[in-house]
Amino acid sequence: MKSRTKKKRCLGHRLMFCACLLLCSAVWSTAATQASDHKRREIQLPDFPEGAAYLLSRLSNQELREIKRTEPVYLAILIRDEFSDC
């Protein structure tokens, strides 16, 4: 009877440990993403998609890499053929 209780307790500790690891990894990845976004320069894009696409098309690849990632920026990166390393 004691061995069953000990096994259940051990299983509970393992599950708690796995849950803590999962939570820590989620927090760590979110913090790393936010830290990388703080290093990026933010630019003001127009509200209409055509204007944002035009402005982003005028940037060089290096400038496009250095600005804060938003939906229009991701689209501009996907459209460009020269982006093979991002």
N, CA, C and O atoms as a Maestro MAE file, in Angstrom:
{
 s_m_m2io_version
 :::
 2.0.0
}

f_m_ct {
 s_m_title
 :::
 protein
 m_atom[344] {
  # First column is atom index #
  i_m_mmod_type
  r_m_x_coord
  r_m_y_coord
  r_m_z_coord
  i_m_residue_number
  s_m_chain_name
  s_m_pdb_residue_name
  s_m_pdb_atom_name
  i_m_atomic_number
  :::
  1 25 0.816 -1.187 0.000 1 A "MET " " N  " 7
  2 3 0.000 0.000 0.000 1 A "MET " " CA " 6
  3 2 0.867 1.262 0.000 1 A "MET " " C  " 6
  4 15 0.537 2.247 -0.660 1 A "MET " " O  " 8
  5 25 1.959 1.228 0.731 2 A "LYS " " N  " 7
  6 3 2.832 2.391 0.785 2 A "LYS " " CA " 6
  7 2 3.501 2.644 -0.561 2 A "LYS " " C  " 6
  8 15 3.745 3.794 -0.926 2 A "LYS " " O  " 8
  9 25 3.799 1.581 -1.300 3 A "SER " " N  " 7
  10 3 4.483 1.760 -2.582 3 A "SER " " CA " 6
  11 2 3.573 2.457 -3.596 3 A "SER " " C  " 6
  12 15 4.051 3.236 -4.420 3 A "SER " " O  " 8
  13 25 2.253 2.180 -3.541 4 A "ARG " " N  " 7
  14 3 1.325 2.853 -4.450 4 A "ARG " " CA " 6
  15 2 1.265 4.344 -4.164 4 A "ARG " " C  " 6
  16 15 1.276 5.153 -5.091 4 A "ARG " " O  " 8
  17 25 1.202 4.706 -2.925 5 A "THR " " N  " 7
  18 3 1.162 6.116 -2.539 5 A "THR " " CA " 6
  19 2 2.447 6.806 -2.958 5 A "THR " " C  " 6
  20 15 2.423 7.941 -3.434 5 A "THR " " O  " 8
  21 25 3.560 6.126 -2.782 6 A "LYS " " N  " 7
  22 3 4.849 6.693 -3.158 6 A "LYS " " CA " 6
  23 2 4.927 6.880 -4.669 6 A "LYS " " C  " 6
  24 15 5.463 7.884 -5.138 6 A "LYS " " O  " 8
  25 25 4.392 5.913 -5.449 7 A "LYS " " N  " 7
  26 3 4.401 6.026 -6.910 7 A "LYS " " CA " 6
  27 2 3.519 7.176 -7.373 7 A "LYS " " C  " 6
  28 15 3.889 7.912 -8.289 7 A "LYS " " O  " 8
  29 25 2.342 7.340 -6.741 8 A "LYS " " N  " 7
  30 3 1.449 8.424 -7.110 8 A "LYS " " CA " 6
  31 2 2.101 9.776 -6.804 8 A "LYS " " C  " 6
  32 15 1.996 10.718 -7.589 8 A "LYS " " O  " 8
  33 25 2.765 9.856 -5.667 9 A "ARG " " N  " 7
  34 3 3.421 11.093 -5.286 9 A "ARG " " CA " 6
  35 2 4.558 11.400 -6.260 9 A "ARG " " C  " 6
  36 15 4.748 12.552 -6.651 9 A "ARG " " O  " 8
  37 25 5.307 10.381 -6.648 10 A "CYS " " N  " 7
  38 3 6.406 10.558 -7.586 10 A "CYS " " CA " 6
  39 2 5.876 11.017 -8.944 10 A "CYS " " C  " 6
  40 15 6.466 11.890 -9.581 10 A "CYS " " O  " 8
  41 25 4.767 10.429 -9.385 11 A "LEU " " N  " 7
  42 3 4.153 10.820 -10.644 11 A "LEU " " CA " 6
  43 2 3.666 12.267 -10.569 11 A "LEU " " C  " 6
  44 15 3.821 13.032 -11.520 11 A "LEU " " O  " 8
  45 25 3.086 12.628 -9.449 12 A "GLY " " N  " 7
  46 3 2.630 14.009 -9.253 12 A "GLY " " CA " 6
  47 2 3.781 14.997 -9.315 12 A "GLY " " C  " 6
  48 15 3.648 16.076 -9.893 12 A "GLY " " O  " 8
  49 25 4.905 14.635 -8.725 13 A "HIS " " N  " 7
  50 3 6.087 15.502 -8.755 13 A "HIS " " CA " 6
  51 2 6.624 15.628 -10.181 13 A "HIS " " C  " 6
  52 15 7.049 16.706 -10.596 13 A "HIS " " O  " 8
  53 25 6.601 14.531 -10.923 14 A "ARG " " N  " 7
  54 3 7.071 14.575 -12.309 14 A "ARG " " CA " 6
  55 2 6.178 15.469 -13.155 14 A "ARG " " C  " 6
  56 15 6.670 16.262 -13.958 14 A "ARG " " O  " 8
  57 25 4.862 15.344 -12.977 15 A "LEU " " N  " 7
  58 3 3.934 16.182 -13.724 15 A "LEU " " CA " 6
  59 2 4.108 17.654 -13.367 15 A "LEU " " C  " 6
  60 15 4.060 18.518 -14.242 15 A "LEU " " O  " 8
  61 25 4.309 17.935 -12.094 16 A "MET " " N  " 7
  62 3 4.526 19.317 -11.658 16 A "MET " " CA " 6
  63 2 5.820 19.865 -12.249 16 A "MET " " C  " 6
  64 15 5.869 21.021 -12.668 16 A "MET " " O  " 8
  65 25 6.859 19.050 -12.284 17 A "PHE " " N  " 7
  66 3 8.138 19.457 -12.858 17 A "PHE " " CA " 6
  67 2 7.993 19.753 -14.346 17 A "PHE " " C  " 6
  68 15 8.529 20.747 -14.834 17 A "PHE " " O  " 8
  69 25 7.275 18.902 -15.069 18 A "CYS " " N  " 7
  70 3 7.052 19.112 -16.508 18 A "CYS " " CA " 6
  71 2 6.235 20.376 -16.754 18 A "CYS " " C  " 6
  72 15 6.511 21.125 -17.690 18 A "CYS " " O  " 8
  73 25 5.234 20.610 -15.918 19 A "ALA " " N  " 7
  74 3 4.419 21.817 -16.070 19 A "ALA " " CA " 6
  75 2 5.258 23.070 -15.823 19 A "ALA " " C  " 6
  76 15 5.111 24.069 -16.526 19 A "ALA " " O  " 8
  77 25 6.138 23.013 -14.823 20 A "CYS " " N  " 7
  78 3 7.028 24.152 -14.543 20 A "CYS " " CA " 6
  79 2 7.986 24.396 -15.705 20 A "CYS " " C  " 6
  80 15 8.224 25.543 -16.084 20 A "CYS " " O  " 8
  81 25 8.534 23.327 -16.268 21 A "LEU " " N  " 7
  82 3 9.427 23.485 -17.418 21 A "LEU " " CA " 6
  83 2 8.701 24.100 -18.601 21 A "LEU " " C  " 6
  84 15 9.240 24.976 -19.276 21 A "LEU " " O  " 8
  85 25 7.499 23.653 -18.851 22 A "LEU " " N  " 7
  86 3 6.717 24.191 -19.960 22 A "LEU " " CA " 6
  87 2 6.419 25.669 -19.743 22 A "LEU " " C  " 6
  88 15 6.537 26.469 -20.672 22 A "LEU " " O  " 8
  89 25 6.042 26.030 -18.546 23 A "LEU " " N  " 7
  90 3 5.751 27.423 -18.234 23 A "LEU " " CA " 6
  91 2 7.002 28.286 -18.365 23 A "LEU " " C  " 6
  92 15 6.945 29.377 -18.931 23 A "LEU " " O  " 8
  93 25 8.115 27.813 -17.854 24 A "CYS " " N  " 7
  94 3 9.371 28.568 -17.943 24 A "CYS " " CA " 6
  95 2 9.807 28.761 -19.393 24 A "CYS " " C  " 6
  96 15 10.275 29.839 -19.760 24 A "CYS " " O  " 8
  97 25 9.659 27.734 -20.216 25 A "SER " " N  " 7
  98 3 10.056 27.868 -21.620 25 A "SER " " CA " 6
  99 2 9.154 28.850 -22.349 25 A "SER " " C  " 6
  100 15 9.628 29.597 -23.205 25 A "SER " " O  " 8
  101 25 7.863 28.868 -22.030 26 A "ALA " " N  " 7
  102 3 6.946 29.823 -22.655 26 A "ALA " " CA " 6
  103 2 7.290 31.255 -22.252 26 A "ALA " " C  " 6
  104 15 7.297 32.157 -23.090 26 A "ALA " " O  " 8
  105 25 7.574 31.459 -20.973 27 A "VAL " " N  " 7
  106 3 7.942 32.789 -20.498 27 A "VAL " " CA " 6
  107 2 9.263 33.215 -21.120 27 A "VAL " " C  " 6
  108 15 9.410 34.368 -21.526 27 A "VAL " " O  " 8
  109 25 10.219 32.309 -21.202 28 A "TRP " " N  " 7
  110 3 11.534 32.624 -21.760 28 A "TRP " " CA " 6
  111 2 11.422 33.013 -23.233 28 A "TRP " " C  " 6
  112 15 12.044 33.987 -23.657 28 A "TRP " " O  " 8
  113 25 10.650 32.279 -24.010 29 A "SER " " N  " 7
  114 3 10.537 32.597 -25.436 29 A "SER " " CA " 6
  115 2 9.808 33.921 -25.649 29 A "SER " " C  " 6
  116 15 10.151 34.673 -26.561 29 A "SER " " O  " 8
  117 25 8.805 34.217 -24.819 30 A "THR " " N  " 7
  118 3 8.107 35.493 -24.921 30 A "THR " " CA " 6
  119 2 9.037 36.640 -24.564 30 A "THR " " C  " 6
  120 15 9.032 37.677 -25.228 30 A "THR " " O  " 8
  121 25 9.831 36.461 -23.522 31 A "ALA " " N  " 7
  122 3 10.772 37.506 -23.120 31 A "ALA " " CA " 6
  123 2 11.836 37.726 -24.189 31 A "ALA " " C  " 6
  124 15 12.233 38.864 -24.440 31 A "ALA " " O  " 8
  125 25 12.299 36.656 -24.819 32 A "ALA " " N  " 7
  126 3 13.305 36.794 -25.870 32 A "ALA " " CA " 6
  127 2 12.732 37.512 -27.076 32 A "ALA " " C  " 6
  128 15 13.421 38.326 -27.692 32 A "ALA " " O  " 8
  129 25 11.493 37.232 -27.426 33 A "THR " " N  " 7
  130 3 10.850 37.915 -28.550 33 A "THR " " CA " 6
  131 2 10.674 39.395 -28.251 33 A "THR " " C  " 6
  132 15 10.925 40.239 -29.110 33 A "THR " " O  " 8
  133 25 10.244 39.710 -27.039 34 A "GLN " " N  " 7
  134 3 10.060 41.109 -26.672 34 A "GLN " " CA " 6
  135 2 11.391 41.837 -26.635 34 A "GLN " " C  " 6
  136 15 11.464 43.003 -27.025 34 A "GLN " " O  " 8
  137 25 12.446 41.176 -26.176 35 A "ALA " " N  " 7
  138 3 13.762 41.813 -26.127 35 A "ALA " " CA " 6
  139 2 14.263 42.107 -27.532 35 A "ALA " " C  " 6
  140 15 14.861 43.158 -27.764 35 A "ALA " " O  " 8
  141 25 14.031 41.199 -28.471 36 A "SER " " N  " 7
  142 3 14.488 41.447 -29.832 36 A "SER " " CA " 6
  143 2 13.662 42.546 -30.483 36 A "SER " " C  " 6
  144 15 14.184 43.280 -31.322 36 A "SER " " O  " 8
  145 25 12.377 42.685 -30.120 37 A "ASP " " N  " 7
  146 3 11.557 43.758 -30.661 37 A "ASP " " CA " 6
  147 2 11.968 45.118 -30.108 37 A "ASP " " C  " 6
  148 15 11.816 46.128 -30.796 37 A "ASP " " O  " 8
  149 25 12.488 45.167 -28.880 38 A "HIS " " N  " 7
  150 3 12.921 46.438 -28.309 38 A "HIS " " CA " 6
  151 2 14.144 46.973 -29.044 38 A "HIS " " C  " 6
  152 15 14.340 48.186 -29.103 38 A "HIS " " O  " 8
  153 25 14.958 46.105 -29.596 39 A "LYS " " N  " 7
  154 3 16.145 46.534 -30.320 39 A "LYS " " CA " 6
  155 2 15.794 47.061 -31.700 39 A "LYS " " C  " 6
  156 15 16.571 47.809 -32.293 39 A "LYS " " O  " 8
  157 25 14.647 46.683 -32.214 40 A "ARG " " N  " 7
  158 3 14.257 47.067 -33.570 40 A "ARG " " CA " 6
  159 2 13.686 48.480 -33.586 40 A "ARG " " C  " 6
  160 15 13.026 48.921 -32.645 40 A "ARG " " O  " 8
  161 25 13.960 49.165 -34.672 41 A "ARG " " N  " 7
  162 3 13.472 50.522 -34.875 41 A "ARG " " CA " 6
  163 2 12.009 50.458 -35.324 41 A "ARG " " C  " 6
  164 15 11.635 49.592 -36.115 41 A "ARG " " O  " 8
  165 25 11.206 51.359 -34.825 42 A "GLU " " N  " 7
  166 3 9.796 51.370 -35.186 42 A "GLU " " CA " 6
  167 2 9.548 52.524 -36.156 42 A "GLU " " C  " 6
  168 15 9.995 53.647 -35.921 42 A "GLU " " O  " 8
  169 25 8.838 52.245 -37.240 43 A "ILE " " N  " 7
  170 3 8.496 53.289 -38.196 43 A "ILE " " CA " 6
  171 2 6.978 53.408 -38.270 43 A "ILE " " C  " 6
  172 15 6.250 52.451 -38.005 43 A "ILE " " O  " 8
  173 25 6.520 54.589 -38.633 44 A "GLN " " N  " 7
  174 3 5.088 54.835 -38.758 44 A "GLN " " CA " 6
  175 2 4.653 54.523 -40.182 44 A "GLN " " C  " 6
  176 15 5.100 55.166 -41.132 44 A "GLN " " O  " 8
  177 25 3.780 53.534 -40.323 45 A "LEU " " N  " 7
  178 3 3.281 53.141 -41.633 45 A "LEU " " CA " 6
  179 2 1.860 53.653 -41.817 45 A "LEU " " C  " 6
  180 15 1.116 53.772 -40.844 45 A "LEU " " O  " 8
  181 25 1.472 53.960 -43.062 46 A "PRO " " N  " 7
  182 3 0.094 54.389 -43.306 46 A "PRO " " CA " 6
  183 2 -0.902 53.274 -42.983 46 A "PRO " " C  " 6
  184 15 -0.540 52.099 -42.929 46 A "PRO " " O  " 8
  185 25 -2.146 53.659 -42.771 47 A "ASP " " N  " 7
  186 3 -3.180 52.686 -42.421 47 A "ASP " " CA " 6
  187 2 -3.653 51.860 -43.606 47 A "ASP " " C  " 6
  188 15 -4.207 50.776 -43.421 47 A "ASP " " O  " 8
  189 25 -3.443 52.353 -44.814 48 A "PHE " " N  " 7
  190 3 -3.911 51.596 -45.978 48 A "PHE " " CA " 6
  191 2 -2.777 50.717 -46.518 48 A "PHE " " C  " 6
  192 15 -1.635 51.169 -46.596 48 A "PHE " " O  " 8
  193 25 -3.077 49.477 -46.888 49 A "PRO " " N  " 7
  194 3 -2.050 48.490 -47.261 49 A "PRO " " CA " 6
  195 2 -1.177 48.898 -48.439 49 A "PRO " " C  " 6
  196 15 0.013 48.581 -48.458 49 A "PRO " " O  " 8
  197 25 -1.739 49.594 -49.421 50 A "GLU " " N  " 7
  198 3 -0.952 49.973 -50.590 50 A "GLU " " CA " 6
  199 2 0.153 50.966 -50.217 50 A "GLU " " C  " 6
  200 15 1.277 50.879 -50.713 50 A "GLU " " O  " 8
  201 25 -0.184 51.903 -49.341 51 A "GLY " " N  " 7
  202 3 0.808 52.884 -48.895 51 A "GLY " " CA " 6
  203 2 1.919 52.237 -48.086 51 A "GLY " " C  " 6
  204 15 3.094 52.560 -48.264 51 A "GLY " " O  " 8
  205 25 1.547 51.319 -47.194 52 A "ALA " " N  " 7
  206 3 2.549 50.608 -46.397 52 A "ALA " " CA " 6
  207 2 3.441 49.767 -47.294 52 A "ALA " " C  " 6
  208 15 4.654 49.721 -47.094 52 A "ALA " " O  " 8
  209 25 2.851 49.100 -48.282 53 A "ALA " " N  " 7
  210 3 3.637 48.282 -49.211 53 A "ALA " " CA " 6
  211 2 4.610 49.140 -50.002 53 A "ALA " " C  " 6
  212 15 5.754 48.745 -50.225 53 A "ALA " " O  " 8
  213 25 4.152 50.326 -50.431 54 A "TYR " " N  " 7
  214 3 5.030 51.217 -51.193 54 A "TYR " " CA " 6
  215 2 6.208 51.677 -50.348 54 A "TYR " " C  " 6
  216 15 7.353 51.618 -50.794 54 A "TYR " " O  " 8
  217 25 5.933 52.137 -49.122 55 A "LEU " " N  " 7
  218 3 7.015 52.609 -48.252 55 A "LEU " " CA " 6
  219 2 8.011 51.490 -47.942 55 A "LEU " " C  " 6
  220 15 9.220 51.717 -47.960 55 A "LEU " " O  " 8
  221 25 7.516 50.300 -47.661 56 A "LEU " " N  " 7
  222 3 8.403 49.186 -47.341 56 A "LEU " " CA " 6
  223 2 9.187 48.731 -48.567 56 A "LEU " " C  " 6
  224 15 10.295 48.213 -48.427 56 A "LEU " " O  " 8
  225 25 8.639 48.913 -49.755 57 A "SER " " N  " 7
  226 3 9.370 48.532 -50.969 57 A "SER " " CA " 6
  227 2 10.546 49.464 -51.225 57 A "SER " " C  " 6
  228 15 11.481 49.099 -51.937 57 A "SER " " O  " 8
  229 25 10.508 50.665 -50.651 58 A "ARG " " N  " 7
  230 3 11.588 51.629 -50.829 58 A "ARG " " CA " 6
  231 2 12.760 51.363 -49.884 58 A "ARG " " C  " 6
  232 15 13.826 51.953 -50.058 58 A "ARG " " O  " 8
  233 25 12.590 50.503 -48.903 59 A "LEU " " N  " 7
  234 3 13.660 50.202 -47.943 59 A "LEU " " CA " 6
  235 2 14.594 49.141 -48.501 59 A "LEU " " C  " 6
  236 15 14.185 48.284 -49.284 59 A "LEU " " O  " 8
  237 25 15.848 49.208 -48.089 60 A "SER " " N  " 7
  238 3 16.798 48.160 -48.458 60 A "SER " " CA " 6
  239 2 16.531 46.920 -47.603 60 A "SER " " C  " 6
  240 15 15.784 46.984 -46.627 60 A "SER " " O  " 8
  241 25 17.136 45.808 -47.968 61 A "ASN " " N  " 7
  242 3 16.957 44.581 -47.191 61 A "ASN " " CA " 6
  243 2 17.438 44.765 -45.754 61 A "ASN " " C  " 6
  244 15 16.795 44.299 -44.814 61 A "ASN " " O  " 8
  245 25 18.569 45.446 -45.591 62 A "GLN " " N  " 7
  246 3 19.120 45.659 -44.250 62 A "GLN " " CA " 6
  247 2 18.169 46.524 -43.416 62 A "GLN " " C  " 6
  248 15 17.940 46.231 -42.242 62 A "GLN " " O  " 8
  249 25 17.623 47.573 -44.004 63 A "GLU " " N  " 7
  250 3 16.677 48.436 -43.288 63 A "GLU " " CA " 6
  251 2 15.409 47.669 -42.927 63 A "GLU " " C  " 6
  252 15 14.842 47.866 -41.852 63 A "GLU " " O  " 8
  253 25 14.974 46.805 -43.820 64 A "LEU " " N  " 7
  254 3 13.775 46.006 -43.554 64 A "LEU " " CA " 6
  255 2 14.013 45.017 -42.418 64 A "LEU " " C  " 6
  256 15 13.102 44.730 -41.641 64 A "LEU " " O  " 8
  257 25 15.226 44.502 -42.320 65 A "ARG " " N  " 7
  258 3 15.565 43.595 -41.215 65 A "ARG " " CA " 6
  259 2 15.562 44.314 -39.875 65 A "ARG " " C  " 6
  260 15 15.249 43.708 -38.850 65 A "ARG " " O  " 8
  261 25 15.904 45.595 -39.869 66 A "GLU " " N  " 7
  262 3 16.124 46.326 -38.624 66 A "GLU " " CA " 6
  263 2 14.873 46.965 -38.038 66 A "GLU " " C  " 6
  264 15 14.914 47.446 -36.906 66 A "GLU " " O  " 8
  265 25 13.755 46.985 -38.774 67 A "ILE " " N  " 7
  266 3 12.563 47.621 -38.224 67 A "ILE " " CA " 6
  267 2 11.707 46.603 -37.484 67 A "ILE " " C  " 6
  268 15 11.834 45.393 -37.671 67 A "ILE " " O  " 8
  269 25 10.833 47.135 -36.641 68 A "LYS " " N  " 7
  270 3 9.960 46.284 -35.826 68 A "LYS " " CA " 6
  271 2 9.031 45.478 -36.718 68 A "LYS " " C  " 6
  272 15 8.460 46.010 -37.671 68 A "LYS " " O  " 8
  273 25 8.880 44.206 -36.413 69 A "ARG " " N  " 7
  274 3 8.085 43.298 -37.246 69 A "ARG " " CA " 6
  275 2 6.602 43.468 -36.967 69 A "ARG " " C  " 6
  276 15 6.122 43.239 -35.857 69 A "ARG " " O  " 8
  277 25 5.898 43.873 -38.002 70 A "THR " " N  " 7
  278 3 4.438 43.951 -37.985 70 A "THR " " CA " 6
  279 2 3.939 43.168 -39.189 70 A "THR " " C  " 6
  280 15 4.739 42.651 -39.969 70 A "THR " " O  " 8
  281 25 2.632 43.077 -39.346 71 A "GLU " " N  " 7
  282 3 2.093 42.301 -40.462 71 A "GLU " " CA " 6
  283 2 2.561 42.826 -41.821 71 A "GLU " " C  " 6
  284 15 2.963 42.021 -42.661 71 A "GLU " " O  " 8
  285 25 2.527 44.151 -42.078 72 A "PRO " " N  " 7
  286 3 3.021 44.630 -43.370 72 A "PRO " " CA " 6
  287 2 4.513 44.350 -43.588 72 A "PRO " " C  " 6
  288 15 4.947 44.100 -44.713 72 A "PRO " " O  " 8
  289 25 5.287 44.395 -42.510 73 A "VAL " " N  " 7
  290 3 6.724 44.119 -42.636 73 A "VAL " " CA " 6
  291 2 6.948 42.652 -42.979 73 A "VAL " " C  " 6
  292 15 7.768 42.337 -43.841 73 A "VAL " " O  " 8
  293 25 6.227 41.755 -42.315 74 A "TYR " " N  " 7
  294 3 6.338 40.336 -42.647 74 A "TYR " " CA " 6
  295 2 5.943 40.079 -44.101 74 A "TYR " " C  " 6
  296 15 6.585 39.285 -44.788 74 A "TYR " " O  " 8
  297 25 4.895 40.744 -44.566 75 A "LEU " " N  " 7
  298 3 4.482 40.580 -45.962 75 A "LEU " " CA " 6
  299 2 5.558 41.076 -46.922 75 A "LEU " " C  " 6
  300 15 5.819 40.445 -47.947 75 A "LEU " " O  " 8
  301 25 6.182 42.207 -46.590 76 A "ALA " " N  " 7
  302 3 7.245 42.743 -47.447 76 A "ALA " " CA " 6
  303 2 8.434 41.785 -47.497 76 A "ALA " " C  " 6
  304 15 9.054 41.620 -48.548 76 A "ALA " " O  " 8
  305 25 8.751 41.158 -46.376 77 A "ILE " " N  " 7
  306 3 9.850 40.184 -46.336 77 A "ILE " " CA " 6
  307 2 9.504 38.967 -47.183 77 A "ILE " " C  " 6
  308 15 10.353 38.455 -47.913 77 A "ILE " " O  " 8
  309 25 8.267 38.504 -47.087 78 A "LEU " " N  " 7
  310 3 7.857 37.326 -47.856 78 A "LEU " " CA " 6
  311 2 7.846 37.594 -49.356 78 A "LEU " " C  " 6
  312 15 8.159 36.706 -50.149 78 A "LEU " " O  " 8
  313 25 7.489 38.811 -49.746 79 A "ILE " " N  " 7
  314 3 7.404 39.143 -51.164 79 A "ILE " " CA " 6
  315 2 8.776 39.227 -51.815 79 A "ILE " " C  " 6
  316 15 8.930 38.874 -52.984 79 A "ILE " " O  " 8
  317 25 9.765 39.688 -51.075 80 A "ARG " " N  " 7
  318 3 11.101 39.882 -51.655 80 A "ARG " " CA " 6
  319 2 11.784 38.551 -51.940 80 A "ARG " " C  " 6
  320 15 11.747 37.627 -51.127 80 A "ARG " " O  " 8
  321 25 12.404 38.475 -53.102 81 A "ASP " " N  " 7
  322 3 13.127 37.272 -53.497 81 A "ASP " " CA " 6
  323 2 14.497 37.186 -52.834 81 A "ASP " " C  " 6
  324 15 15.026 36.091 -52.644 81 A "ASP " " O  " 8
  325 25 15.073 38.329 -52.482 82 A "GLU " " N  " 7
  326 3 16.434 38.353 -51.956 82 A "GLU " " CA " 6
  327 2 16.549 37.848 -50.524 82 A "GLU " " C  " 6
  328 15 17.654 37.573 -50.055 82 A "GLU " " O  " 8
  329 25 15.421 37.720 -49.818 83 A "PHE " " N  " 7
  330 3 15.456 37.280 -48.432 83 A "PHE " " CA " 6
  331 2 15.494 35.756 -48.385 83 A "PHE " " C  " 6
  332 15 14.459 35.094 -48.465 83 A "PHE " " O  " 8
  333 25 16.668 35.225 -48.256 84 A "SER " " N  " 7
  334 3 16.786 33.763 -48.129 84 A "SER " " CA " 6
  335 2 17.263 33.376 -46.739 84 A "SER " " C  " 6
  336 15 17.134 32.217 -46.343 84 A "SER " " O  " 8
  337 25 17.815 34.332 -45.988 85 A "ASP " " N  " 7
  338 3 18.377 34.018 -44.667 85 A "ASP " " CA " 6
  339 2 17.496 34.461 -43.514 85 A "ASP " " C  " 6
  340 15 17.931 34.334 -42.369 85 A "ASP " " O  " 8
  341 25 16.302 34.967 -43.727 86 A "CYS " " N  " 7
  342 3 15.423 35.395 -42.629 86 A "CYS " " CA " 6
  343 2 14.312 34.413 -42.404 86 A "CYS " " C  " 6
  344 15 13.479 34.614 -41.520 86 A "CYS " " O  " 8
  :::
 }
 m_bond[343] {
  # First column is bond index #
  i_m_from
  i_m_to
  i_m_order
  :::
  1 1 2 1
  2 2 3 1
  3 3 4 2
  4 3 5 1
  5 5 6 1
  6 6 7 1
  7 7 8 2
  8 7 9 1
  9 9 10 1
  10 10 11 1
  11 11 12 2
  12 11 13 1
  13 13 14 1
  14 14 15 1
  15 15 16 2
  16 15 17 1
  17 17 18 1
  18 18 19 1
  19 19 20 2
  20 19 21 1
  21 21 22 1
  22 22 23 1
  23 23 24 2
  24 23 25 1
  25 25 26 1
  26 26 27 1
  27 27 28 2
  28 27 29 1
  29 29 30 1
  30 30 31 1
  31 31 32 2
  32 31 33 1
  33 33 34 1
  34 34 35 1
  35 35 36 2
  36 35 37 1
  37 37 38 1
  38 38 39 1
  39 39 40 2
  40 39 41 1
  41 41 42 1
  42 42 43 1
  43 43 44 2
  44 43 45 1
  45 45 46 1
  46 46 47 1
  47 47 48 2
  48 47 49 1
  49 49 50 1
  50 50 51 1
  51 51 52 2
  52 51 53 1
  53 53 54 1
  54 54 55 1
  55 55 56 2
  56 55 57 1
  57 57 58 1
  58 58 59 1
  59 59 60 2
  60 59 61 1
  61 61 62 1
  62 62 63 1
  63 63 64 2
  64 63 65 1
  65 65 66 1
  66 66 67 1
  67 67 68 2
  68 67 69 1
  69 69 70 1
  70 70 71 1
  71 71 72 2
  72 71 73 1
  73 73 74 1
  74 74 75 1
  75 75 76 2
  76 75 77 1
  77 77 78 1
  78 78 79 1
  79 79 80 2
  80 79 81 1
  81 81 82 1
  82 82 83 1
  83 83 84 2
  84 83 85 1
  85 85 86 1
  86 86 87 1
  87 87 88 2
  88 87 89 1
  89 89 90 1
  90 90 91 1
  91 91 92 2
  92 91 93 1
  93 93 94 1
  94 94 95 1
  95 95 96 2
  96 95 97 1
  97 97 98 1
  98 98 99 1
  99 99 100 2
  100 99 101 1
  101 101 102 1
  102 102 103 1
  103 103 104 2
  104 103 105 1
  105 105 106 1
  106 106 107 1
  107 107 108 2
  108 107 109 1
  109 109 110 1
  110 110 111 1
  111 111 112 2
  112 111 113 1
  113 113 114 1
  114 114 115 1
  115 115 116 2
  116 115 117 1
  117 117 118 1
  118 118 119 1
  119 119 120 2
  120 119 121 1
  121 121 122 1
  122 122 123 1
  123 123 124 2
  124 123 125 1
  125 125 126 1
  126 126 127 1
  127 127 128 2
  128 127 129 1
  129 129 130 1
  130 130 131 1
  131 131 132 2
  132 131 133 1
  133 133 134 1
  134 134 135 1
  135 135 136 2
  136 135 137 1
  137 137 138 1
  138 138 139 1
  139 139 140 2
  140 139 141 1
  141 141 142 1
  142 142 143 1
  143 143 144 2
  144 143 145 1
  145 145 146 1
  146 146 147 1
  147 147 148 2
  148 147 149 1
  149 149 150 1
  150 150 151 1
  151 151 152 2
  152 151 153 1
  153 153 154 1
  154 154 155 1
  155 155 156 2
  156 155 157 1
  157 157 158 1
  158 158 159 1
  159 159 160 2
  160 159 161 1
  161 161 162 1
  162 162 163 1
  163 163 164 2
  164 163 165 1
  165 165 166 1
  166 166 167 1
  167 167 168 2
  168 167 169 1
  169 169 170 1
  170 170 171 1
  171 171 172 2
  172 171 173 1
  173 173 174 1
  174 174 175 1
  175 175 176 2
  176 175 177 1
  177 177 178 1
  178 178 179 1
  179 179 180 2
  180 179 181 1
  181 181 182 1
  182 182 183 1
  183 183 184 2
  184 183 185 1
  185 185 186 1
  186 186 187 1
  187 187 188 2
  188 187 189 1
  189 189 190 1
  190 190 191 1
  191 191 192 2
  192 191 193 1
  193 193 194 1
  194 194 195 1
  195 195 196 2
  196 195 197 1
  197 197 198 1
  198 198 199 1
  199 199 200 2
  200 199 201 1
  201 201 202 1
  202 202 203 1
  203 203 204 2
  204 203 205 1
  205 205 206 1
  206 206 207 1
  207 207 208 2
  208 207 209 1
  209 209 210 1
  210 210 211 1
  211 211 212 2
  212 211 213 1
  213 213 214 1
  214 214 215 1
  215 215 216 2
  216 215 217 1
  217 217 218 1
  218 218 219 1
  219 219 220 2
  220 219 221 1
  221 221 222 1
  222 222 223 1
  223 223 224 2
  224 223 225 1
  225 225 226 1
  226 226 227 1
  227 227 228 2
  228 227 229 1
  229 229 230 1
  230 230 231 1
  231 231 232 2
  232 231 233 1
  233 233 234 1
  234 234 235 1
  235 235 236 2
  236 235 237 1
  237 237 238 1
  238 238 239 1
  239 239 240 2
  240 239 241 1
  241 241 242 1
  242 242 243 1
  243 243 244 2
  244 243 245 1
  245 245 246 1
  246 246 247 1
  247 247 248 2
  248 247 249 1
  249 249 250 1
  250 250 251 1
  251 251 252 2
  252 251 253 1
  253 253 254 1
  254 254 255 1
  255 255 256 2
  256 255 257 1
  257 257 258 1
  258 258 259 1
  259 259 260 2
  260 259 261 1
  261 261 262 1
  262 262 263 1
  263 263 264 2
  264 263 265 1
  265 265 266 1
  266 266 267 1
  267 267 268 2
  268 267 269 1
  269 269 270 1
  270 270 271 1
  271 271 272 2
  272 271 273 1
  273 273 274 1
  274 274 275 1
  275 275 276 2
  276 275 277 1
  277 277 278 1
  278 278 279 1
  279 279 280 2
  280 279 281 1
  281 281 282 1
  282 282 283 1
  283 283 284 2
  284 283 285 1
  285 285 286 1
  286 286 287 1
  287 287 288 2
  288 287 289 1
  289 289 290 1
  290 290 291 1
  291 291 292 2
  292 291 293 1
  293 293 294 1
  294 294 295 1
  295 295 296 2
  296 295 297 1
  297 297 298 1
  298 298 299 1
  299 299 300 2
  300 299 301 1
  301 301 302 1
  302 302 303 1
  303 303 304 2
  304 303 305 1
  305 305 306 1
  306 306 307 1
  307 307 308 2
  308 307 309 1
  309 309 310 1
  310 310 311 1
  311 311 312 2
  312 311 313 1
  313 313 314 1
  314 314 315 1
  315 315 316 2
  316 315 317 1
  317 317 318 1
  318 318 319 1
  319 319 320 2
  320 319 321 1
  321 321 322 1
  322 322 323 1
  323 323 324 2
  324 323 325 1
  325 325 326 1
  326 326 327 1
  327 327 328 2
  328 327 329 1
  329 329 330 1
  330 330 331 1
  331 331 332 2
  332 331 333 1
  333 333 334 1
  334 334 335 1
  335 335 336 2
  336 335 337 1
  337 337 338 1
  338 338 339 1
  339 339 340 2
  340 339 341 1
  341 341 342 1
  342 342 343 1
  343 343 344 2
  :::
 }
}
